[in-house]
């Protein structure tokens, strides 16, 4: 059995975010309570209690705290509750998350006793990475959203808006399958959902979405678009306004950075001593990240689009390392240091394999763009700027990429 782990960013709304943050903080609070108890116990008795005892002890503590806080909070406003630190109850946080927090803390001590790791540290509210556990039977995925317990268990229609949290990547996590060890993570200021799926369940799931065995697609991949042999054109993000806007800003900030660098060089100062330069560099990185994220997102969306067409085979042009580098260089030259072209191909192969779509690579010498898809005539003097393929023999006029994709499909059929 092989486990696939998915980590997908989620976009909680304000209400959901406060609830998630509360769960995260309450789990840390739980860690502190259990930590103190175990720490004391170990110092006095020189051994570790059983997990059941710790759990039982914590449940009692929790009930006492819940009861106390409810009594203390009667008649107080929300503000007063926060000011007087009376918010010590646990009842509005998922029991499973707390149970797991107790278990995690216990295990960290157990590892110390088994001499696997050092004496554990307390978790901190200031940690860069925080997470809490979700019961796998209480989590629900749709193609676009995820439903979590206690963050979203409202039955009322008017409150259903907080029931589901949007996923940043559509259809990445398989639905209707068994999930293992799901967790909600906060890293920096971004929220993620992490979940594992076993390949056995996954294969079972795969069978539900049947592939069309008659459907074979040739795909012509360009920097600006992807064209399939049934003339579906998928525009890439590099042609969109949103991308151009950020790219423009990125270039501007980059120019500013190089200007600042020149000044530093003239004054013979060191880069690491110039706060101004480092600040600017941060800005450049911010926009570079934005561009990269757009490209990565685009790649994922394109592949999802292709998978949703449900072909049984996909034929692509073989590109060797040199060709791919040439394509990638178009990005690298712009200062966006990622290789989206090879990334797209690799990811395409990986994800199509997972779903069971076969990938056929046309041989290197196969003239997919020079050949006429109607009569088979080969046009030698085809330049890159010709967007329309015009056949001198049969008079066919066709979009260049569409022609290439039909040829790729025919390549697979003739084999
Ligand atoms: Zn022709």
Boltz pocket constraint, residues with backbone or C-beta under 6 A from the ligand:
constraints:
  - pocket:
      binder: B
      contacts: [[A, 372], [A, 373], [A, 374], [A, 375], [A, 376], [A, 377], [A, 391], [A, 392], [A, 393], [A, 394], [A, 395], [A, 396]]
      max_distance: 6.0
